[in-house]
Amino acid sequence: HPQVSFTLELEFSCSVLLDRAELTLRATSDSSEVTPQDNEVELSVPIRYEANVFLSSATNLPRYELHPLGTFTPSPGPEFSTTLKVR
């Protein structure tokens, strides 16, 4: 008997987190079927969400200076603040 395979890709909203997706797949044809009930399947698939980490920063300095290890001579510089935000 012929066999067909396919890939089904679904996207889910992250504002409503679900733990499972319920799917019903049904195949139909124009011919008469001896056992039509074997043309349908119900699936329950677990949903896995990818972790999305967003980093943002704010500072009161327009630039930073990085020196190779051992070449920096400490001297007072401007006071600065940096804020990092992780979402």
N, C-alpha and C positions, 0 to 999 in steps of 0.2 A: 504494500500500500504506500502511496506517495507521502512524503514527509516534507514539511515546510518549517523553516526556522527563521526567526527574526529577533532583533534587539529592540527593546522598548526602554526609552530613557525618559524619566520623569523628573521634573523640578518641583520642589516644595518650598513654600514660604517659610522663612525663619521667624516670622512674627507669630506663627501658630505651629508649635512643635508637636509633631505626631510621632508615635513609636512604630506604627505599622501602616502599610498600604494594602488595601483589599482590592483585588483585581478579579474580574470575571472575563475569561476569553472564550469566544464561541466561534466555531467554524461552520459555515453553511455552504451548501452546494445545490445545484439544480436537480441532481439525481436523487433517487429515493434511497434512504439510508436504512439498513437493517437495524443498527443500534445507534440512533441519533444522540443518545445520552453521552456517548463517548466523544462527542464533538465539543464538549464544554468542560472547562476546568475553572475552579475557583482557587485563587492563590492569596495567601497572606504573607507579605514580604516585610521584614524589618527595615526600618529607615535609619540610615546612618548619616549624620550631618558632619560636614567638614568643618574643622575649627578655622574661623577667620579671626586673625589677630591684626588689629590696625594700630600702628604707632604714629603718634604725632608729637611735635615738640614746638615750644615757643621759647625765645630767648631775647634778652635786651641787647645783645651784641650782634653786629652784622656778620662777624666772622670769628673763627678760632684759629690759633696758630698751633700747629703740631710740630714738635721737634724730634729728631731721631734720638734714640736712647743714649743718654750720656752727654748730649750737646746743649742741654737747657741750663741757662744760668738764672737762678731764681731772682726775680726783681718784682717789686710791687706793680701790679697792673690794674686795670680798671675793675671795679667790682661788677660782678655779673650774676645773673640768675638764669637758670634753665629749667623748664618744666617739661617732663615727658608724660604722655598720656597713653595708656594701653586700653584698647577697647576690644 
